[in-house]
Amino acid sequence: MHRLTLKLLKSPPLSSIFKTPWIGMFSSFQAALAAIPPDARIGYDQDETKQVFLHYPTTRMRSADYPILLHILNLAKQGGKVLDLGGNIGMAYYTALKYYALPEGFTWTVCDLPKVIDTGRQVAKREGDLSAGLRFVSTDDLETISGTDGQFDIFFSSGTLQYIETPVAEILRQLPQLPETLLINRIPTWSSPPLFSMQDIGFCICPYQIFNHQSFVKSVEDLGYRLADDWECPESTFSVRFHPKVRLNAYHGFYFTRA
């Protein structure tokens, strides 16, 4: 996208008229990435991200989080392990603890970008004993993480996969062993073909994708998983500036188990 066009969209009065942060429609993740102006910062791995999460609430409850809390409560076992991809400061872990105690020896490993992980460790130190079951690892170490921490029982990701070019099936194949359970929450899926856009976060811009619902489910089932439960996430919506007919009114959550 032309640099001047993007600047105009981010400035009044257009910024107040077109409030949606998604700009442009593209045929691929790489095409959306290439459309970002060269002087813009790309991705969440920024100093501003650290400041945002450092002062962010450790718990945040939305309607689509209740299915996740229910399934984790039923699935969590003594000595169990969760791999939380894109888990920022461990918000899902802290939110779970707000409602129930996790079993003894249960560990929750957050895998995120380096600067986000740094912030998560600072918050964990601040929270003291409450963060005892929380671990952090950089996305750079995803391929070796299971070798260090052992087999993960649950793969969890909320609001993250749409920012990652690598399909979730390929991410799972990077692990030495497939987890028994997948809990994937708050991702945009619809019946139309996949769509790629870019999201203006304010201090950075990120490529962003909308998944074809059927193809996403099939890609996971092809690994040997069965869809056990799914739900809508009505608090999350998607629309593109200048394209009023392109709209998604609710994101989606999934619970897969090994068939």
C-alpha positions in Angstrom: 0.0 0.0 0.0 1.2 3.5 -0.8 2.8 5.3 2.1 0.7 8.4 1.7 -2.5 6.4 1.5 -1.7 4.7 4.8 -0.8 8.0 6.4 -4.1 9.5 5.4 -6.0 6.5 6.8 -4.3 6.9 10.1 -5.0 10.7 10.3 -8.1 12.7 11.1 -10.8 12.8 9.8 -10.4 9.5 8.0 -9.1 7.8 11.2 -12.3 8.6 13.0 -14.5 7.6 10.0 -12.8 4.3 9.3 -12.2 3.0 12.8 -11.5 -0.6 11.9 -7.7 -1.3 12.1 -7.7 -3.6 9.1 -6.5 -2.1 5.8 -6.4 -3.7 2.4 -7.2 -7.2 1.1 -4.5 -9.4 -0.3 -4.1 -12.9 -1.8 -1.4 -14.1 0.6 0.4 -13.4 3.8 3.5 -12.4 1.9 1.5 -10.0 -0.3 0.1 -8.3 2.9 3.6 -8.1 4.3 5.0 -6.5 1.2 2.2 -3.9 1.2 3.3 -2.5 4.6 5.3 0.8 4.0 9.0 0.4 4.4 9.2 3.0 7.2 6.6 1.2 9.3 7.5 -1.2 12.2 6.3 -4.7 11.5 5.1 -7.1 14.2 4.6 -7.1 18.0 8.2 -7.5 18.9 8.6 -3.8 19.9 9.6 -1.9 23.0 6.0 -0.4 23.1 4.7 -4.0 23.4 6.7 -4.4 26.6 5.2 -1.3 28.0 1.6 -2.3 27.1 1.9 -5.8 28.7 3.9 -4.6 31.7 0.8 -2.5 32.8 -1.8 -4.8 31.4 -4.2 -6.7 33.8 -3.0 -10.3 34.4 -6.6 -11.5 34.1 -9.2 -10.6 31.5 -12.5 -12.5 31.1 -14.5 -12.5 28.0 -17.5 -14.7 27.0 -15.4 -16.9 24.7 -13.0 -17.7 27.5 -15.5 -19.7 29.4 -15.3 -22.8 27.1 -11.6 -22.7 27.5 -11.7 -22.5 31.3 -14.2 -25.4 31.4 -12.1 -27.7 29.2 -8.8 -26.9 31.0 -10.5 -27.6 34.3 -11.6 -31.0 33.0 -8.3 -31.8 31.2 -5.8 -30.6 33.7 -4.1 -33.4 35.6 -1.3 -33.7 38.2 2.0 -33.1 36.4 0.3 -32.0 33.2 1.9 -29.5 30.8 0.4 -26.8 28.6 2.1 -25.1 25.7 0.5 -21.7 25.2 1.5 -20.2 21.8 1.2 -16.4 21.8 0.3 -16.3 25.5 1.8 -12.9 26.1 2.4 -12.5 29.9 0.5 -15.7 30.7 -2.9 -14.0 30.9 -4.8 -17.3 30.3 -2.9 -19.0 33.1 -3.6 -16.2 35.6 -7.3 -16.1 34.5 -7.6 -19.8 35.1 -6.1 -19.4 38.6 -8.7 -16.8 39.3 -11.5 -19.5 39.1 -9.8 -22.7 40.3 -6.6 -24.2 41.5 -4.5 -26.1 39.0 -3.3 -29.6 40.0 0.0 -30.1 41.7 3.0 -30.0 39.4 0.9 -28.6 36.5 3.1 -26.3 34.3 2.0 -23.7 31.8 4.7 -22.7 29.2 4.1 -19.5 27.3 5.8 -19.3 23.9 5.9 -15.8 22.5 8.1 -13.1 20.9 11.4 -12.2 22.8 10.3 -8.8 24.1 6.9 -10.1 25.1 8.6 -13.0 27.0 10.9 -10.5 28.7 7.8 -8.7 30.0 6.1 -11.9 31.0 9.1 -12.8 33.2 9.0 -9.3 34.8 5.3 -9.7 35.6 5.8 -13.2 36.9 8.5 -11.9 39.3 6.1 -9.2 40.4 3.3 -11.8 41.0 5.5 -14.0 43.1 4.0 -17.4 44.2 1.0 -17.0 41.9 3.3 -17.5 38.9 4.9 -20.7 40.3 3.5 -22.9 37.5 4.4 -20.5 34.7 7.3 -20.9 32.3 8.4 -18.7 29.3 10.2 -19.6 26.1 10.9 -17.6 22.9 9.3 -18.6 19.6 12.8 -19.0 18.4 13.1 -22.1 20.6 9.8 -23.7 19.5 11.5 -26.7 17.7 13.5 -27.6 20.8 11.0 -26.8 23.5 9.5 -30.3 24.0 13.0 -31.7 24.2 13.6 -29.5 27.2 10.2 -29.6 28.9 8.9 -33.0 27.8 5.7 -33.9 26.1 2.9 -31.4 26.3 -0.6 -32.6 27.1 -2.4 -29.5 25.8 -1.5 -27.1 23.0 -3.3 -23.8 23.6 -3.5 -20.7 21.5 -5.8 -17.7 21.7 -6.0 -14.8 19.3 -2.6 -15.6 17.8 -2.7 -17.9 14.8 -4.0 -15.2 12.5 -0.7 -13.3 12.9 1.5 -16.3 12.0 2.2 -17.3 8.4 3.1 -20.9 9.3 -0.1 -23.1 9.4 -0.9 -24.6 12.7 -0.5 -28.1 11.4 3.1 -27.3 10.5 3.7 -25.7 13.9 2.5 -28.9 15.6 4.7 -31.0 13.3 7.7 -29.1 14.7 7.0 -30.6 18.1 8.7 -34.0 18.7 5.3 -35.4 19.8 1.8 -34.2 19.0 -0.2 -33.1 22.1 -3.2 -35.1 23.1 -5.4 -32.0 23.1 -5.6 -28.7 21.1 -7.5 -25.7 22.5 -7.6 -22.9 19.9 -9.6 -19.8 20.7 -10.5 -16.5 19.1 -9.4 -17.0 15.5 -11.2 -15.6 12.5 -12.8 -18.3 10.3 -15.5 -18.1 7.7 -17.0 -20.1 4.8 -15.4 -17.9 2.2 -11.9 -18.4 0.7 -9.0 -17.3 3.0 -8.4 -13.6 3.1 -5.2 -11.6 4.1 -5.1 -8.1 5.3 -2.9 -5.9 7.5 -3.8 -4.6 11.0 -2.7 -1.2 12.2 -1.9 -1.7 15.9 -0.8 1.9 16.3 2.9 1.5 17.1 3.3 -1.4 14.5 1.5 -3.0 11.6 1.0 -6.8 11.3 -0.1 -9.0 8.4 -3.3 -10.7 9.3 -5.3 -13.7 7.9 -8.9 -14.9 7.9 -9.1 -18.7 7.6 -11.5 -20.8 5.6 -13.4 -22.7 8.4 -13.6 -26.0 6.7 -10.0 -26.0 5.5 -8.7 -25.1 8.9 -10.6 -27.9 10.6 -9.5 -30.4 8.0 -5.8 -29.4 8.3 -6.0 -30.3 12.0 -8.0 -33.5 11.5 -5.5 -34.7 8.9 -3.0 -34.9 11.8 -5.2 -37.4 13.5 -7.3 -35.1 15.6 -11.1 -35.2 16.1 -13.2 -32.0 16.6 -14.8 -32.5 20.0 -16.2 -29.0 20.6 -16.4 -25.5 19.0 -17.9 -22.2 19.8 -18.3 -18.6 18.6 -16.4 -15.7 20.0 -18.9 -12.8 19.6 -16.7 -10.2 21.2 -14.2 -10.4 18.3 -15.2 -9.0 14.9 -13.4 -8.2 11.6 -14.0 -5.6 8.9 -11.9 -3.9 6.2 -11.7 -0.2 5.6 -13.6 0.8 2.4 -15.1 -2.7 2.1 -18.3 -2.6 4.1 -19.5 -5.9 2.8 -16.4 -7.7 4.0 -17.3 -8.4 7.6 -17.0 -11.3 10.1 -19.3 -10.9 13.1 -17.7 -13.5 15.4 -14.5 -15.4 15.6 -14.3 -19.1 16.5 -12.9 -21.4 19.1 -12.1 -25.2 18.8 -11.4 -28.2 21.0 -9.6 -31.0 19.2 -8.6 -34.3 20.7 -6.4 -37.1 19.3 -8.6 -39.6 17.4 
